[in-house]
Amino acid sequence: MNRSAILDMLRSRTGQFVSGEELGRQLNISRTAVSKQIQKLRQSGYDIESTVSQGHRLRRLPDLLRPEEVCPRLTTRILGGELHYFTEIGSTNDEAKKCAVAGCPEGTLIITEAQQGGRGRLSRGWFSPMGKGIWMSAVLRPPFPPQEAPKCTLLAAVALNRAIREVTGIPCGIKWPNDILCNGRKLVGILTEMSAEMDAINHIVIGMGINVNIAAEEIPPELREIATSIQIEKGAPVSRLDLLVRILECLEELYLAVRTGGFDAVLSAWRQESITLGRLVNVIAPDKSYQGTALDIDGDGALLVETAQGLERVLAGDVSIRPA
Ligand code: BT5
């Protein structure tokens, strides 16, 4: 309480000193109590300078995804109604699943600055360095049947692609089913997980990993050929906060549209923003591997691939685009 009030006062005069006495007077607490809270703010990543003679000043507005920064900027009704923030965590999807089972409201978000055990599909790892990306998961409780769930990945991909293009201007596109690529390298990964009964969804967790301000040399050697970041593609860092806010707006807008009108609009937007359709692809499906031309997605979101042996319908698997 005191901490966020202190932060508000420093923020409203960013770059200027505010004396400990003034802060204490406004909040009716001692200067020692003020210093303690300032210390905690500093530990959580705020760049605050303190001097004995002048007091405290926030040097610059931080690019942290803390609730104090995010919530005042949100215009969404559902997403972010509850926001759980971590400096570091194993995996935001694991935390989101725990919250969902414990009954958290729809739209709950888990956001972290870093993940120790970030996950991709099939327990692959997800590189999630501190303060350099957006690593988050959203809990949804959609009214549609479990068979529709895989299309939530397509929905998230359209929302993410749209927001990234708008905020950064970089030429990214969607690769079926869960990647956003830029110049052939992966910028975003999406991991959708579900808990359901035969005919109803308990909850869906959509995990999103967006490489934002990672420099080329910070990408681990084993990912250098396949991964990229917005900073690398744009040639300059971008505000994670601005991007996060726009992503949540796009995601909620599409989700509300799907709840009332079904997935058709998402599927056609996906087709337009896809970089998979019309391309030669290698498919590694759970039961076999083959090559062919990606023709379309069907009403279930499955990828339709024309092969020498006929039409294949891909519901799960890895699809790589072959160089033109
Ligand atoms: C994905 O899996 O692309 C889904 C990634 C989802 C990550 C988010 S972060 C927030 C939430 N919490 C989690 O624990 N997960 C979600 P898949 O298609 O299986 O791709 C995984 C592969 O991508 C790895 O095996 C690596 O080759 C590569 N990879 C790992 N980290 C990467 C990164 N930061 N950028 C690009 N590629 C990466």
Residues whose N, C-alpha, C, O or C-beta is under 5 A from the ligand:
A	BS01	BT5	S91 T92 N93 G117 G118 R119 G120 R121 R124 G125 W126 F127 W135 M136 N178 K186 G189 I190 L191 G207 M208 G209 A227
